[in-house]
Amino acid sequence: MDEIKKGMRRRLTRYGDDAFVLFLRKSFIKELGYGDAALDKPVIGIINTASDFNSCHGNVDELVRSAKDGVLAAGIAGV
């Protein structure tokens, strides 16, 4: 039975060498300042869609900070 891949090992680009592709993926993320301990955790992407075009977006920065704080408090790496 095939191993179910999770986290950084999911959906790797196919160059014929999964170890090399995983190395590339980790090196790009490490360049952002994340270490091995952070890369062993699940990764959650947090996107800020705030703009000055719509006053409804006025509290988005606060919501994003709260979401990031919650993700970090749960022990997950927020990117």
C-alpha positions as CSV (number, residue, x, y, z in Angstrom):
1,M,0.0,0.0,0.0
2,D,1.3,3.5,-0.9
3,E,2.4,5.7,2.0
4,I,0.1,8.7,2.5
5,K,2.3,11.8,2.2
6,K,1.6,14.7,4.5
7,G,2.9,18.2,5.1
8,M,6.0,19.2,3.1
9,R,6.0,15.9,1.2
10,R,2.6,16.4,-0.3
11,R,2.2,17.4,-4.0
12,L,5.8,17.6,-4.8
13,T,6.7,18.6,-8.4
14,R,7.9,15.6,-10.3
15,Y,11.5,15.8,-11.4
16,G,12.2,12.1,-10.8
17,D,13.9,12.6,-7.4
18,D,11.5,13.3,-4.5
19,A,14.4,13.9,-2.1
20,F,15.8,16.7,-4.3
21,V,12.4,18.3,-4.7
22,L,11.8,18.2,-1.0
23,F,15.2,19.8,-0.4
24,L,14.3,22.6,-2.9
25,R,11.0,23.2,-1.2
26,K,12.6,23.4,2.3
27,S,15.4,25.6,1.1
28,F,13.0,28.2,-0.2
29,I,11.1,28.2,3.1
30,K,14.3,28.3,5.2
31,E,15.3,31.4,3.3
32,L,12.3,33.1,4.8
33,G,13.7,32.4,8.3
34,Y,12.0,29.2,9.2
35,G,14.0,26.4,10.8
36,D,13.7,22.6,10.8
37,A,11.5,22.6,13.9
38,A,9.0,24.9,12.1
39,L,9.1,22.8,9.0
40,D,8.2,19.7,11.0
41,K,4.9,21.3,11.9
42,P,1.8,21.7,9.7
43,V,2.0,24.8,7.6
44,I,-1.0,27.2,7.3
45,G,-0.9,30.1,4.8
46,I,-2.5,33.3,6.0
47,I,-3.4,35.9,3.4
48,N,-4.3,39.5,4.0
49,T,-6.8,40.9,1.5
50,A,-7.0,44.4,2.9
51,S,-7.3,47.3,0.6
52,D,-8.2,51.0,0.7
53,F,-10.9,50.6,-1.9
54,N,-13.5,49.3,0.4
55,S,-14.2,50.4,4.0
56,C,-15.4,46.9,4.8
57,H,-11.7,45.8,4.8
58,G,-10.9,48.2,7.7
59,N,-10.5,45.4,10.3
60,V,-8.8,42.8,8.1
61,D,-5.3,43.6,9.6
62,E,-6.7,42.9,13.1
63,L,-8.3,39.7,11.9
64,V,-5.1,38.5,10.2
65,R,-3.1,39.1,13.4
66,S,-5.7,37.2,15.5
67,A,-5.6,34.3,13.0
68,K,-1.8,34.2,13.0
69,D,-1.7,34.3,16.8
70,G,-4.2,31.4,17.0
71,V,-2.2,29.4,14.5
72,L,1.0,30.0,16.4
73,A,-0.6,29.2,19.8
74,A,-1.7,25.8,18.3
75,G,1.9,25.0,17.5
76,I,1.4,25.3,13.8
77,A,3.8,27.3,11.5
78,G,2.0,30.3,10.0
79,V,3.4,31.6,6.8
